[in-house]
Amino acid sequence: MIFRFYQPKEVTCQLCGSKSVKISGFLGICGDCIRKDPSSSLPYIKMAHKKARIPYGLPAEPPRTPGGIQCNFCSNQCSLGEGDIGYCGLRKNENGQFVGAGTKQGMLSYYLDPHITNCCAAWFCPAGTGQGYPEYAYREGPEQGYSNLAVFFYGCNFNCLFCQNASHKEFPRHLINVEEFVKTIRKNEQISCMCFFGGSPEPQLPFALKASKRALELKKKILRICWEWNGCGNSSLVRKAAQYSLKTGGNIKFDLKAATPSLSLAVSGVDNTKAFENFEMIAKEFYNERPNLPILMASTLLVPGYVSAAEVEQIARFISEINPDIPYSLLAFYPAFKMIDLPPTSKVQASECYHIAKKYLNRVNIGNLHILGIKAQNELL
């Protein structure tokens, strides 16, 4: 696969005056200023996210209308007044009632992704390795001949400026109920796992949990339930999701975008504190019940100029203090959405971040090697 990028141009930080190709022109400020001077950075951060969301008809910030209807699906805790829509864009207050996706019906699309997929857990999961055979895998090695049902949820409780699936903001009109969704699973015996991603599953977790329960009722053989998300969901719903993954041999992939609160706000639009809390909860409650086949992993996208080795070190230290055996995947970045003017992750950045993460963790992987122009991780080592 060949990637063609815009030629990065030098951008001047509007706060400190520094110039670099690793400053996003859309955000307008550098990563150092965001980390060191959060209060001065905040107006630029808010303006960038407002500009990114207005074309889609989405609110600039999570609504906080006094006396509105409270949505508790994710950590944004939107309060919707009459006519308001949630930050995710999936639900609206009409005549004092929620209208939209998330509980009885979902806004999603899905497709078969033949194994071995590009899932960021493939380096240790049953589909990629056969680990857990015969209880959780159909083969002793990679599950060639089987497929993942990739379930793409529209809408997201984040607003990542580097989003690589920004089509989730373009909502289809058709809503799908659980029985319509599970028809695909009923008809195809070669589906061995189901991964919910997007967008992100959090704003539609009640629907996803109902769909998981029904799918497992129909398919008595192996069907691993997996989640790929930002992690800022309602804790009780996240716990239920983890229970399905534990039972079926599935995995939960947390995208821990940044450790510094101001940087997380800058790149994703909202606070990600809940992601770290939910990650720790799942690790402590479930990880040791199936340590040889990890239920949990973390990933971080290495965004040049913003998600630096210092951020990776903070995240790796956090994970190691819970359990140093939890897998951690560092993903190479390519320009997308509103950060189209940044360069891709370099081999130097990937190598530096890998070695820092390895100081704390036993299982570290580099993903998206094709973006780095290499075929094997050991080319960085």
C-alpha positions as CSV (number, residue, x, y, z in Angstrom):
1,M,0.0,0.0,0.0
2,I,1.3,3.5,-0.9
3,F,0.3,6.5,1.1
4,R,0.5,10.0,-0.5
5,F,0.5,12.9,1.9
6,Y,0.3,16.6,1.6
7,Q,3.7,18.2,1.7
8,P,4.0,19.5,5.3
9,K,4.5,23.2,5.6
10,E,6.0,25.1,8.5
11,V,3.3,26.6,10.8
12,T,3.8,29.3,13.4
13,C,2.4,28.7,16.9
14,Q,0.1,31.5,17.7
15,L,1.2,31.5,21.4
16,C,5.0,31.1,21.5
17,G,5.9,31.9,17.9
18,S,7.8,28.7,17.3
19,K,7.8,27.3,13.8
20,S,7.5,23.7,12.8
21,V,6.0,21.3,10.3
22,K,4.7,19.5,13.4
23,I,2.3,22.2,14.4
24,S,-1.3,21.7,13.1
25,G,-2.5,24.7,11.1
26,F,-6.0,24.0,12.1
27,L,-5.3,23.9,15.8
28,G,-2.8,26.8,15.5
29,I,-0.8,26.1,18.6
30,C,2.1,23.7,19.4
31,G,2.1,20.7,21.7
32,D,4.5,22.3,24.1
33,C,2.2,25.3,24.7
34,I,-0.8,23.1,25.3
35,R,1.1,21.1,27.9
36,K,2.8,24.0,29.6
37,D,0.2,26.8,29.4
38,P,-3.3,25.2,29.4
39,S,-5.2,28.3,30.3
40,S,-3.8,30.4,27.3
41,S,-4.3,27.4,25.0
42,L,-7.9,26.9,25.9
43,P,-9.5,29.6,23.6
44,Y,-7.6,28.2,20.6
45,I,-8.6,24.6,21.5
46,K,-12.3,25.6,21.8
47,M,-12.3,27.5,18.6
48,A,-10.7,24.6,16.6
49,H,-13.2,22.1,17.8
50,K,-16.1,24.5,17.2
51,K,-14.9,24.9,13.6
52,A,-14.6,21.2,13.2
53,R,-18.1,20.5,14.4
54,I,-20.3,23.3,12.9
55,P,-20.3,21.9,9.4
56,Y,-21.9,18.7,10.7
57,G,-24.5,20.5,12.8
58,L,-23.0,19.2,16.0
59,P,-22.7,21.2,19.3
60,A,-19.3,22.7,20.0
61,E,-19.3,21.4,23.5
62,P,-21.4,18.8,25.5
63,P,-24.8,20.5,26.1
64,R,-25.4,21.6,29.8
65,T,-29.0,22.9,29.6
66,P,-30.4,23.4,33.1
67,G,-33.4,21.1,33.7
68,G,-32.7,19.2,30.5
69,I,-32.9,15.5,30.0
70,Q,-29.8,13.8,31.2
71,C,-28.0,11.3,29.0
72,N,-25.9,8.8,31.0
73,F,-24.4,6.7,28.3
74,C,-20.9,8.3,28.4
75,S,-18.8,10.6,30.5
76,N,-20.0,13.7,28.7
77,Q,-23.2,13.6,30.7
78,C,-25.1,15.8,28.2
79,S,-28.2,17.6,29.5
80,L,-30.5,18.3,26.6
81,G,-33.1,21.0,26.6
82,E,-36.0,21.0,24.1
83,G,-34.6,20.7,20.6
84,D,-31.0,20.1,21.8
85,I,-28.9,17.3,20.3
86,G,-26.2,15.5,22.2
87,Y,-22.5,15.9,21.7
88,C,-22.4,12.6,19.8
89,G,-25.2,13.8,17.5
90,L,-27.2,10.6,17.9
91,R,-30.0,11.7,20.3
92,K,-32.3,14.8,20.4
93,N,-34.8,16.0,22.9
94,E,-38.2,16.2,21.2
95,N,-41.1,17.0,23.5
96,G,-39.3,15.9,26.6
97,Q,-38.2,12.5,25.1
98,F,-35.0,11.2,23.6
99,V,-35.3,10.5,19.9
100,G,-32.5,8.7,18.0
101,A,-30.1,5.8,18.3
102,G,-28.6,4.0,21.2
103,T,-31.1,1.9,23.0
104,K,-33.7,0.0,21.0
105,Q,-32.2,0.9,17.6
106,G,-28.6,1.5,16.4
107,M,-27.1,3.7,13.8
108,L,-24.4,1.5,12.3
109,S,-23.0,-0.4,9.4
110,Y,-21.1,-3.7,9.4
111,Y,-19.0,-5.8,7.1
112,L,-17.0,-9.1,7.1
113,D,-13.3,-8.6,7.7
114,P,-11.5,-11.8,6.8
115,H,-8.9,-13.0,9.3
116,I,-6.1,-12.1,9.8
117,T,-7.5,-8.5,10.1
118,N,-5.6,-5.3,10.9
119,C,-7.1,-5.3,14.4
120,C,-4.6,-3.7,16.8
121,A,-4.9,-6.8,19.1
122,A,-4.1,-9.3,16.3
123,W,-0.6,-9.8,17.6
124,F,-1.8,-11.7,20.6
125,C,-5.6,-12.5,20.2
126,P,-7.1,-15.8,19.2
127,A,-7.9,-14.7,15.6
128,G,-4.3,-13.7,14.9
129,T,-2.5,-16.4,16.9
130,G,-4.9,-19.3,17.8
131,Q,-4.3,-18.5,21.5
132,G,-7.1,-20.0,23.6
133,Y,-7.7,-22.9,21.3
134,P,-10.0,-24.8,21.4
135,E,-12.2,-22.9,23.9
136,Y,-11.8,-19.4,22.2
137,A,-10.3,-20.1,18.8
138,Y,-11.3,-22.4,15.9
139,R,-7.7,-23.1,14.9
140,E,-4.4,-23.7,16.7
141,G,-2.9,-20.9,14.6
142,P,-4.3,-17.9,12.8
143,E,-7.9,-18.2,12.0
144,Q,-7.6,-18.1,8.2
145,G,-11.0,-19.0,6.6
146,Y,-12.9,-17.2,9.3
147,S,-14.0,-13.5,9.6
148,N,-14.6,-10.7,12.1
149,L,-17.9,-9.0,11.9
150,A,-16.7,-5.4,12.0
151,V,-19.5,-3.2,13.4
152,F,-19.0,0.5,12.7
153,F,-21.0,2.8,14.9
154,Y,-21.9,6.3,13.7
155,G,-21.4,9.1,16.2
156,C,-18.8,9.6,18.9
157,N,-18.5,11.1,22.3
158,F,-15.1,12.5,21.2
159,N,-14.1,15.0,18.5
160,C,-10.6,13.9,17.5
161,L,-9.0,16.3,15.1
162,F,-6.9,13.5,13.7
163,C,-9.9,11.1,13.4
164,Q,-9.2,8.4,10.8
165,N,-12.9,7.4,10.6
166,A,-14.5,10.9,10.3
167,S,-17.3,9.5,8.2
168,H,-19.0,8.6,11.5
169,K,-20.2,12.2,11.6
170,E,-22.2,11.7,8.4
171,F,-25.3,10.0,9.8
172,P,-27.4,7.7,7.7
173,R,-31.2,7.9,8.0
174,H,-31.8,4.2,8.5
175,L,-31.8,2.9,12.1
176,I,-31.3,-0.9,12.6
177,N,-32.9,-3.0,15.3
178,V,-31.3,-5.9,17.1
179,E,-33.1,-8.6,15.1
180,E,-32.2,-7.1,11.8
181,F,-28.6,-6.8,12.9
182,V,-28.2,-10.4,14.1
183,K,-29.4,-11.9,10.8
184,T,-25.9,-11.7,9.5
185,I,-24.6,-13.8,12.4
186,R,-27.3,-16.3,12.0
187,K,-26.5,-16.9,8.4
188,N,-22.7,-17.1,8.5
189,E,-21.0,-19.8,10.5
190,Q,-17.5,-18.4,9.5
191,I,-17.9,-15.4,11.8
192,S,-15.7,-16.0,14.8
193,C,-15.6,-12.6,16.4
194,M,-17.5,-9.4,16.5
195,C,-15.8,-6.0,17.1
196,F,-17.7,-2.8,17.9
197,F,-15.8,0.3,16.8
198,G,-16.6,3.6,15.0
199,G,-16.9,6.5,15.8
200,S,-17.0,4.9,19.1
201,P,-19.4,2.4,20.8
202,E,-20.0,4.4,24.0
203,P,-22.9,6.5,22.8
204,Q,-24.7,3.3,21.6
205,L,-23.6,0.9,24.3
206,P,-27.1,-0.2,25.4
207,F,-27.8,-1.3,21.9
208,A,-24.5,-3.0,21.5
209,L,-25.0,-4.9,24.7
210,K,-28.4,-6.1,23.6
211,A,-27.0,-7.1,20.2
212,S,-24.2,-9.0,21.9
213,K,-26.6,-10.9,24.1
214,R,-28.8,-11.9,21.2
215,A,-25.9,-12.9,19.0
216,L,-24.6,-15.2,21.6
217,E,-28.0,-16.8,22.0
218,L,-28.1,-17.6,18.2
219,K,-24.5,-18.7,17.9
220,K,-23.6,-21.5,20.3
221,K,-20.1,-21.9,18.9
222,I,-17.2,-19.5,19.3
223,L,-18.1,-15.8,18.9
224,R,-15.7,-13.5,20.6
225,I,-17.1,-10.1,21.6
226,C,-14.6,-7.2,21.2
227,W,-14.6,-3.5,21.7
228,E,-12.4,-0.7,20.3
229,W,-13.2,2.6,21.9
230,N,-12.0,5.7,23.6
231,G,-13.0,4.3,27.0
232,C,-15.2,7.2,28.3
233,G,-18.4,5.2,28.7
234,N,-20.7,4.9,31.6
235,S,-18.9,2.6,34.0
236,S,-21.8,0.2,34.6
237,L,-22.2,-0.3,30.9
238,V,-18.4,-0.7,30.4
239,R,-18.4,-3.4,33.1
240,K,-21.2,-5.3,31.3
241,A,-19.3,-5.1,28.0
242,A,-16.2,-6.5,29.8
243,Q,-18.2,-9.4,31.1
244,Y,-19.2,-10.4,27.5
245,S,-15.5,-10.1,26.4
246,L,-14.3,-12.2,29.3
247,K,-16.9,-14.9,28.7
248,T,-16.2,-15.2,25.0
249,G,-12.5,-14.8,24.7
250,G,-12.8,-11.3,23.4
251,N,-10.7,-8.2,24.0
252,I,-11.3,-4.5,24.9
253,K,-9.0,-2.0,23.2
254,F,-8.7,1.3,24.9
255,D,-7.4,4.2,22.8
256,L,-5.6,6.2,25.4
257,K,-5.0,9.3,23.4
258,A,-3.0,11.4,25.8
259,A,-2.1,11.5,29.5
260,T,-1.9,15.3,29.9
261,P,-5.4,16.6,30.4
262,S,-5.0,19.8,28.3
263,L,-3.5,17.8,25.4
264,S,-6.3,15.3,25.5
265,L,-8.8,18.2,25.4
266,A,-6.8,19.7,22.5
267,V,-6.7,16.6,20.3
268,S,-10.1,15.0,21.2
269,G,-12.3,17.9,22.3
270,V,-13.3,16.4,25.7
271,D,-11.8,15.3,29.0
272,N,-10.6,11.7,28.9
273,T,-10.1,11.1,32.6
274,K,-12.9,8.5,32.6
275,A,-11.0,6.4,30.1
276,F,-8.1,5.9,32.6
277,E,-10.6,5.1,35.4
278,N,-12.5,2.5,33.3
279,F,-9.2,1.0,32.1
280,E,-8.1,0.5,35.7
281,M,-11.5,-0.9,36.7
282,I,-11.5,-3.5,34.0
283,A,-7.8,-4.4,34.7
284,K,-8.4,-4.9,38.4
285,E,-11.8,-6.7,38.1
286,F,-11.2,-8.9,35.1
287,Y,-7.6,-9.2,33.9
288,N,-6.4,-11.9,36.3
289,E,-9.4,-14.1,35.5
290,R,-7.9,-14.7,32.1
291,P,-4.2,-13.6,32.2
292,N,-2.9,-15.9,29.5
293,L,-5.4,-14.4,27.0
294,P,-5.6,-10.7,27.8
295,I,-9.0,-9.2,28.0
296,L,-7.6,-5.7,27.9
297,M,-5.1,-3.7,25.9
298,A,-4.2,0.0,25.3
299,S,-3.2,1.8,22.2
300,T,-1.9,5.3,21.5
301,L,-1.6,7.1,18.2
302,L,1.8,8.7,17.8
303,V,0.7,12.2,16.5
304,P,3.9,14.1,15.5
305,G,4.3,17.3,17.6
306,Y,1.6,16.4,20.0
307,V,1.7,12.8,21.3
308,S,5.3,12.7,22.2
309,A,7.5,10.2,24.0
310,A,6.7,12.0,27.2
311,E,3.0,11.3,26.8
312,V,3.8,7.6,26.0
313,E,5.9,7.4,29.1
314,Q,3.1,8.7,31.3
315,I,0.6,6.2,29.8
316,A,3.1,3.3,30.0
317,R,3.8,4.1,33.7
318,F,0.1,4.2,34.5
319,I,-0.5,0.8,32.9
320,S,2.6,-0.7,34.6
321,E,1.4,0.3,38.0
322,I,-1.7,-1.8,37.4
323,N,-0.1,-4.7,35.6
324,P,3.1,-4.6,33.5
325,D,1.9,-7.5,31.4
326,I,-1.1,-5.6,29.8
327,P,-0.4,-5.3,26.1
328,Y,0.3,-1.8,24.7
329,S,0.3,-0.9,21.0
330,L,1.8,2.2,19.6
331,L,0.2,3.2,16.3
332,A,1.9,5.1,13.5
333,F,-0.1,8.2,12.5
334,Y,-1.1,9.3,9.0
335,P,-2.6,12.7,8.2
336,A,-6.4,12.7,8.4
337,F,-9.4,14.9,9.1
338,K,-8.3,18.3,10.4
339,M,-4.7,17.4,11.0
340,I,-4.1,16.6,7.3
341,D,-1.2,19.0,7.2
342,L,1.0,17.1,9.7
343,P,3.6,14.6,8.6
344,P,3.2,10.9,9.3
345,T,5.0,9.3,12.3
346,S,8.7,9.0,11.7
347,K,10.8,5.9,12.4
348,V,12.7,8.0,14.9
349,Q,9.6,8.9,16.9
350,A,8.2,5.3,16.7
351,S,11.5,3.9,18.0
352,E,11.9,6.4,20.8
353,C,8.3,5.8,22.0
354,Y,8.8,2.0,21.8
355,H,11.9,2.0,23.9
356,I,10.4,4.3,26.5
357,A,7.2,2.1,26.8
358,K,9.4,-1.0,27.1
359,K,11.0,0.5,30.2
360,Y,7.7,-0.1,32.0
361,L,5.8,-2.8,30.1
362,N,6.6,-6.3,29.0
363,R,4.4,-6.5,25.9
364,V,4.7,-3.5,23.5
365,N,3.9,-3.6,19.8
366,I,4.3,-1.1,17.0
367,G,1.2,-1.0,14.7
368,N,0.7,0.4,11.2
369,L,4.2,-0.5,10.1
370,H,3.4,0.2,6.5
371,I,3.1,3.9,7.3
372,L,6.7,3.8,8.7
373,G,7.8,2.1,5.5
374,I,9.0,-1.1,7.2
375,K,7.8,-4.7,7.2
376,A,8.8,-5.9,10.6
377,Q,9.0,-4.3,14.1
378,N,12.6,-5.4,14.6
379,E,13.6,-2.9,11.9
380,L,13.1,-0.2,14.6
381,L,14.9,-2.0,17.3
